[in-house]
Amino acid sequence: MSKLQILIVGALAMMLVAGAASATDVPSDAAVFLRVFNDCPFSTLTSTNNYPTSIEISDTKNSCGAGFANRHCWRFSQDGSTAQLFFNNNGFRFSADVTATGTGEGEIGIGISPWWSQLVDGVFNMRTTDGEVACFGGRLPFYTFTGSNGVTYAKGTTVRLTIEYLPNGLSEAEPATIEYTYDDGTAYSSGPLPFDMGNPDEDPPYGLWGILNEATAGGNFQFFIGEGPEDGNLDVTWENMTFEDLGNAVAIEGSTWSNVKSMFR
């Protein structure tokens, strides 16, 4: 190998190491968490976990009154009972076909939740009352598909939701990015959205410029107690769930490669 070849290979290796994500353990199961919020403790609640083919959660109010919500969720898992933790330098993509049916109202979707709110915040959310589709909360960069793309969700419709997280350089110059995709037969994408900086007083141990260490990921279901009929029900299914490790996904920008080439002109 010539000196020129060695220099080029060395430069490329430095670029790859600097931008490479850490391998992510692919989940083998899912864990279901019921009544995270429990404003209607007398509701009839059932769940079925057949991950990765399907997960179904159904809640019926039974005249609960005027409470706020019952909240349920599932999280990727390695043992079927505890939530798998994801870290700032993990890279991954996951998807699910999500459907809500019934006479009740609520919010459904998927998400990545931060370490301080592992079963609630950080949602890719579809709301049945007005159809709003938006991504928000926790560490997630905000995006509205309703406002930006004009889409709304209607009960009975199946939508494939996808989240892709890439840590990149985990720095102010090269923060982690997230991309949301909403596919109801037509695919709409947010494009890669950058993370802002986390709280420096919490690093270590949680990191900065990404989802932060000890995040969780999976599906969310919030059943509105004060909306819809007194005996209203809402049934939510997540089907055809997929999860991909993107630990070896590295994006080399053209400008960076140009800089490498300029070294040898």
N, C-alpha and C positions, 0 to 999 in steps of 0.2 A: 504494500500500500504506500503510495506517495505521501510526501509531507502535506500536500494540498488536500488529499483525500482524508488524511487523519484529522486535519483541522476542521474540515466540513463535518465529518462524523462526530467529532467532539462537540462542535457547536450545536448540532442537531440534538445530541444526547442531553446537553444542558437545557435546551428548550423543552424537551420532553419531560425531564425530571421536574423542572420548575412548574409545568402545567398539568402534570399527571394527577388524576384522581386516585384515591385509595380504593381497592377492591371492596365491594359491598357483598355481604352474605345474602344470598337469595333466600327469602322466607320459604319455609316448608309448610307453613300452616297459617291460620288466623285465629286470634282470640277475640271473643265477643264480650263487650262490656255494656250491661243494661242498667238503666235508671241512674245514669251519671247525674242528670237532673231528674227529680222525682216529684213534681208538683201534683201528680195524680197517682198516688201509690195504689189505688184500687183499680187501676186500669187492667185490662186483660192483655197480657204481653206474651208473645211467643217468638222464638228465634230458631233458625236452622242454619248450621254451618257445614257446608259441603265445599269448602275452599279447595281448589281455586275455581271450581265449576260455578258455585253460587253461594251466596249468603243472603238470608231473608230474615227481616225483622218486621213484626206486625204488632201494632198497638191500637187498642180500642178504649175510648174514654169511660164509658159506663157512667154518664152524668157526673163528672168530676167537679163541675163548678167552673170558677173563673181563675184558675191558676195560670202560670206562664207556660211551662213546657215540661215534657218528659224528653230526656236526651239519651240516646243510645249510640253506640259506635262499635266498630271492629277495628282491630289493628293487626298488621302483619306480625307474625310470631314464628318462633322456632319450636315451640312446645304446645301450642294450642291454648295456653292459659295466661301467659305473660306477653306484654308487648315487646317486640324487637326494637332495640335502640339503634338509631342512625346517627352518623357523626358528620361534622362539618366538611370533612374531606372525602366523604362517600359520594359517588356519582351513580344515579339510578333513574329509571323511568318506570312508571306503573300506570295501568289502565283498568277500567271496568265499565261494563254496560250497566247503567243505572236507570231504574224505573220506579215510579211511585204510583200507586193506585189507591182508591178508596174515597170516602166522603169527607174525611178530615183534611186538615191542612198542616203544612210543616215545611221544613228545609231538609234537603238531602244532598249528598255528594260524596266527595273524597277530600283528602287533604294531608298536609304535613304539619304536625303540632309541635310546638317548642317544649323545651325541657320543663318549663314552669307550668304548663297546661297541656299535658300529654294526651288528654282525652276530649278536649273541647276546642281550643283555638287553632287557627290556621286552616281555612276551608276553601274548597272549590265548590261553591254553593249554588243550588237551584231551589228557589222559593216558590211554593205552589200557589200562594195567595195572589201574587201579581206577576209571577213568571220570571222575576229578576234572576239573572245568572251573573255571579260575581265571585272574585277570589280576594280574600282579605283575612286579616287577623294573625296573631302570633308574629312570626317572622316573615310572612309571605308578602311579597310586593303586590300592591293592589292592582286589579284589572277588572273591568266590567265588560262582559260580552254583550249585555243588553245595551249599554251606552255606546260601546265602540263598534259593535257588529249588528245591532238591532235584533238579536235573538232573544226569545223568551221561552220558558219551559211550561209545558202543559202536562197535567197528570195523564198517565196512560202512555206517554211517549218514552221510548228508550233512547238514551243518549250515551255515547261512549265518551268518557272523560279520561284525559291523560295528563299526567304531570311529569315533566322531565327536569331533573336537578343536576347541574354541573358545578362543581366547586371552583373550577378555573384556578386562578392564583391565590384566592382568598385574601385579597389585598384591596386597598382603595383604588389602585390602578387597574386591577383585574379581579373584581368581586365575583362571587358565585352568581349564577343566573338560574332562573326558573322559567319554564315555558309551559303554558296551559293550552290544551286543545279540547275544543267542544265539537263533537261530531254527531249531528242529528240526521246524517245522510249527506250533509255538506260540512266539511271540516273547516273550522275557524280556529286560528292560532293567535295567541297573544304576542308571539315572537319572544326571544330571550329577554327577560326583565332582570336588571341587576338588583342585588340585595344592598341595603344600606349597612352601616356598621352597627354591630351589637354593642352592648354596654361594656366599655373597657374595664370597669370595676369587676366584671364577672369573667374576665379572661386573664389567667386561667381560672376555671377549667373548661369554659364553654366555647371559647374561640370567638372570632369576629367574621364579618363579611359573608355570612351564609346562614344555613338553617340552625347552626349551633349544635354542639354535642348533646347527645341524649334526646334527640327528637324522635317522634314516632310517626307512623304513616298508616293510612287505611281509609275506612269509610265512615260517614257521619249521617245521623238521622235525628232531627229535632222535631218532635210532635207538639204542635200548638194546642194547648188545653183550652184557651179562650176563643179559638176560631172554629168555624164549622158547627155542625149539629152536636147536641149533647151526647149522642151515642156514636159520634163519628169515629171512623177508623182510618188508619193509614198503613199501607203495606209497602215496604221498600225492598227491592232486590238489587243485588250487585252480582253480575254474571260475567263469565269469561274473563276472569281476572288474570292479568299478566304482570310480571315483574322482571325487569332486566337490569343486570349489573352493568354500569357504564364506567367502571373503574379504569378501563383502558382507553376511554374516549378522550382524545386530546385534540383540541383545535389549534392549528398553527396558522396565524394570520399571515396574509400575503406580505404585509409590511415587514413582519418579523423575518420572513424568508428573504425578502429583499435586502434587509440589513445584513444577513449572513452572506448573501452573494456579493454585496458591496465590499466585503473584507478582502476579496480576491481579485478585484478589478485593477 
